[in-house]
Amino acid sequence: MSSRRRGVVEEFLVLDIGDPSTGKTFHLKLPKESLRYFIGKRIGEEISGDPFGLPGYAFKITGGTDRDGFPMHPSLPTMGKKRLLLSSPPGFHPKREGERRAKLVRGSVISDAMRQINLKVIKKGDKPLEEILGKSEAS
């Protein structure tokens, strides 16, 4: 995601952090340089929250999207994009039963083209996320 203001392009990474115990989701915008910590990690891997200011927390990578808006797909073990014949999410939501469609998706390995990474809390820290991140609830 880029936000443009008067010809200036700001690059940043968005972490969407979902907390299953409360049902709340938080957005955390980080500088683009922080993506280095995630490169090479896959959907389903567990990571620590310490590098981005969430001490004591542990997260599971559940997906993401690249700079062009293409979703990550867990069945594609690569960093690149590929057209897959999909019949269910992620990447395609069929309107009729049995419907299939070829869709372009990104692999399950995080690359430098990512703009959003979805995380799920699997271990809580001492402070609640609301206290650390403020009231930046998304849903």
FITI-401647 format. One record per atom (N, C-alpha, C): residue in three letters; x, y, z. Coordinates in steps of 0.2 Angstrom, whole numbers, plus 2048, in hexadecimal, padded with zeros to 3 digits. Atoms other than C-alpha are relative to their C-alpha. Last residue first. Example, Ala and Ser with C-alpha at 12.3 -4.5 7.8 and 13.67 -1.06 7.14 Angstrom:
BEGIN
SER7FC7FA7FF SER8447FB824 SER7FC805803 ALA8047FA800 ALA83E7EA827 ALA804806800 
END
This chain:
BEGIN
SER807803801 SER7BD7E8841 SER7FE7FE807 ALA802800807 ALA7CC7F483F ALA7F97FD7FF GLU803806801 GLU7D17F8851 GLU7FD8017F9 SER800800807 SER7DE806852 SER7FC7FA7FE LYS807802802 LYS7D980A864 LYS8008007F8 GLY8057FB800 GLY7EB80B86A GLY7F97FD7FE LEU8017FD807 LEU7F97FF864 LEU7FA806800 ILE7FA7FE804 ILE8007FB875 ILE7FF8037FA GLU7FC7FC7FC GLU7F07FC880 GLU8078027FC GLU8037FA800 GLU7E57F4874 GLU804806803 LEU7FF7FD806 LEU7F17E6871 LEU7FD807800 PRO804802806 PRO7F07E1883 PRO8028047FA LYS8057FA801 LYS7FF7E388E LYS7FC7FE7FA ASP8027FD7FA ASP8097D4895 ASP7FB8057FF GLY7FB7FD7FC GLY80B7CB884 GLY7FD802807 LYS8017F97FE LYS7FE7BF87C LYS806802805 LYS7FE7FF7F9 LYS8037AF873 LYS800807802 ILE8008077FD ILE7FA7A9863 ILE803800807 VAL7FD8017F9 VAL7F57BA85C VAL8007F9802 LYS8058027FB LYS7F17B9849 LYS8047FF807 LEU7FE8047FA LEU7FA7C283C LEU7FB7FE805 ASN8058017FC ASN7F67C982A ASN8037FB806 ILE7FF8077FE ILE8047D1820 ILE7FB7FF806 GLN8048017FA GLN8017E0815 GLN8017F9802 ARG8027FA7FD ARG80C7E8808 ARG7FC7FF807 MET8068007FB MET8167D9802 MET7FE807803 ALA8057FD803 ALA8227DB7F3 ALA7F9801804 ASP8007F97FF ASP8317D87FD ASP7FB8047FD SER7FB7FD804 SER82C7C67FF SER800807801 ILE8007F9800 ILE8227BB80B ILE8068037FC VAL7F97FD7FD VAL8217A9806 VAL8008077FF SER8018007F9 SER80F7A2803 SER806803804 GLY7FE8067FC GLY80F7A67F1 GLY7FF801807 ARG7F98007FE ARG8057B57E9 ARG8027FA804 VAL7FF8007F9 VAL7F57B27E0 VAL807800801 LEU7F87FF7FF LEU7EF7B57CE LEU800801807 LYS7FF7F97FC LYS7DD7AD7CC LYS808800801 ALA7F97FF800 ALA7D779F7C0 ALA801807803 ARG7FD7FB805 ARG7C579C7C4 ARG807800801 ARG7F98007FF ARG7BA78E7CC ARG8038057FB GLU7FC7FB804 GLU7A878D7CF GLU807800801 GLY7FD803805 GLY7A177D7D7 GLY8048057FB GLU7FD8077FE GLU7947857E1 GLU8037FD7FA ARG804806801 ARG7907977DB ARG8047FA802 LYS8077FE7FF LYS7977A87E0 LYS7FB7FA7FF PRO804802805 PRO7A97A27E3 PRO7F8802801 HIS8068027FD HIS7B47AC7EE HIS7FB7FE7FB PHE806801804 PHE7C67AC7E7 PHE7FA7FE804 GLY7FF7FE807 GLY7D77B17EE GLY7FA8007FB PRO7FF7F9802 PRO7D67A87FE PRO8018017F9 PRO7FC7FB7FD PRO7C97A17FD PRO8077FC802 SER8027FD7FA SER7C17937F2 SER805805803 SER8088017FF SER7C078B7E1 SER7FE803807 LEU8038007F9 LEU7D17917DA LEU7F97FF800 LEU808801801 LEU7DA78D7CA LEU7FD7FF807 LEU8038077FD LEU7EB7957CE LEU7F98007FE ARG808801801 ARG7F47A37C4 ARG7FE7F9803 LYS802805805 LYS8057A67CC LYS7F98007FF LYS808800802 LYS80E7B47D5 LYS7FF7FA7FB GLY8027FD806 GLY8207B27DD GLY7F8800800 MET8017F87FF MET8267AF7EF MET7FC8037FA THR7FB7FB803 THR82379C7EE THR7FF807802 PRO7FA7FF7FC PRO81A78D7F6 PRO8068047FD LEU7FB7FE805 LEU8097907EE LEU806801804 SER7FE806804 SER7FC7877F9 SER8058017FB PRO7FC8057FD PRO7FB794806 PRO8027FA7FC HIS804806800 HIS7F57A27FA HIS8047FB804 MET7FB8067FF MET7FB7B47FD MET7FB7FA800 PRO8008037FA PRO7EE7C17F6 PRO8067FA800 PHE801808801 PHE7F27CC7E7 PHE8017FD807 GLY8068027FE GLY7EF7DF7EB GLY7FF7F8800 ASP805800805 ASP7FD7E67E0 ASP7F97FD802 ARG8027F9801 ARG8087EA7EF ARG7FB8017FA ASP7FA7FD803 ASP8077D87F5 ASP7FE8077FE THR8017FE807 THR7F97D1800 THR8078047FE GLY7FE7F9801 GLY7FA7C7811 GLY7FE8027F8 GLY8017FE807 GLY7F77B6819 GLY8038077FF THR806803803 THR7F57AE82A THR7FF8017F9 ILE8027FC806 ILE8067B1832 ILE7FB7FC7FC LYS7FF805805 LYS8067AA844 LYS7FE8047FA PHE8057FF805 PHE80A7B7852 PHE8017FA7FB ALA7FE804806 ALA8137B7862 ALA7FA8007FB TYR805803805 TYR8127C586F TYR8037FB7FB GLY8048057FC GLY81D7C887E GLY7FB7FC7FB PRO7FD8047FC PRO8237D9877 PRO7FC7FA804 LEU8058047FC LEU8197E186A LEU8037FA804 GLY8027FC7FA GLY8257EF863 GLY7FA7FC804 PHE8047FA802 PHE8287E9851 PHE7FC802806 PRO7FD7FC805 PRO8377DD854 PRO7FC8067FE ASP7FB7FC7FE ASP8307D6864 ASP8038057FB GLY8027F9801 GLY8207CF85D GLY805805802 SER8007FC7FA SER8277BE85A SER7FE8077FF ILE7FB7FB7FF ILE8237B384B ILE7FF804807 GLU8017FC7FA GLU81A7A3848 GLU806805800 GLU7FB8007FC GLU81979B836 GLU7FF805806 GLY8018057FB GLY80879782E GLY806800805 ILE8068007FD ILE80B7A181E ILE8007FA805 ARG806803803 ARG81D7A181B ARG7FA801804 LYS8058047FB LYS82C7AB820 LYS7FA7FE7FC GLY7FF8077FF GLY8397B0813 GLY7FC7FC804 ILE7FE804807 ILE8387C2815 ILE8037F9801 PHE804805802 PHE8307C7826 PHE8027FC7FA TYR8028057FB TYR83D7D082F TYR7FC7FA7FE ARG7FA8057FF ARG8437D9820 ARG7FF7FA805 LEU802806804 LEU8317E181E LEU8067FA800 SER8028057FB SER8367ED82C SER7FE7F97FD GLU7FA8037FE GLU83F7F881F GLU7FE7FA805 LYS7FF806805 LYS82D7FC818 LYS8077FC802 PRO7FC7FE805 PRO82A806828 PRO8017FA7FB LEU7F98007FE LEU81C7FF833 LEU8048037F9 LYS7FC7FE806 LYS809802833 LYS808800802 LEU7FA7FE7FE LEU8007F7840 LEU8048027FA HIS7FB7FE806 HIS7EE7F483D HIS806803803 PHE7FC7FA7FF PHE7E47EB84B PHE8058017FA THR7FA800805 THR7D77DE84A THR803807801 LYS7FE7F9803 LYS7CA7DA858 LYS8067FF7FB GLY8037FF807 GLY7C27C985B GLY8018077FD THR8047FA7FF THR7C77CA86E THR7FC8017F9 SER8038007F9 SER7CF7B8870 SER7FB806800 PRO806804800 PRO7D27B785D PRO7FC800807 ASP8008037F9 ASP7DE7C685D ASP7F97FC800 GLY8068027FD GLY7E17CB84B GLY8017FC806 ILE7FF8057FA ILE7F07D5846 ILE7F97FF803 ASP8078017FD ASP7F07DD835 ASP8007FB805 LEU8018067FD LEU8027E3832 LEU7F9800802 VAL8058007FB VAL8047F1825 VAL7FF7F9803 LEU8038077FF LEU8147F481D LEU7FB800805 PHE8018037F9 PHE819805817 PHE7FD7F9800 GLU8008077FF GLU81F80F808 GLU7FF7FE807 GLU7FD8037FA GLU81B821806 GLU7FF7F9800 VAL8028077FF VAL81A8287F4 VAL8037FE807 VAL7FB8047FB VAL81C83B7F3 VAL7FC7F9801 GLY7FB803804 GLY8138437E3 GLY8057FC805 ARG7FD7FB804 ARG80884F7ED ARG8077FD7FD ARG8027F97FE ARG8038427FA ARG8058047FC ARG7FD7FA804 ARG8028307F5 ARG7FE807802 SER8047FB7FF SER7FF821801 SER8048067FC SER7FD7FA800 SER8068117FC SER7FB806801 MET8047FA800 MET800800800 MET804806800 
END
